[in-house]
């Protein structure tokens, strides 16, 4: 899913995508997470700047709403 946000007068496109982790036991909950990235150009190829954790892995969220809220907060700091 792609959302267009306006932050400090700049348009930003935020992409939230499902992420299914590989686990030895597939019954562990949650079975699906979400990762979020952004780009500043509407015509970008969909490969935006990924939000990462301290290990430079995609930061994972339990819901798309949590991912969008995090992106909004971080983009306020970045832009």
Protein Blocks (a to p, Z undefined) as FASTA:
>chain_A
ZZdddeehiacdddddddddddfblmbccfbdcdddddfbfkbghiacddddfkopacdd
fbfklmmmmmmmmmmmmZZ
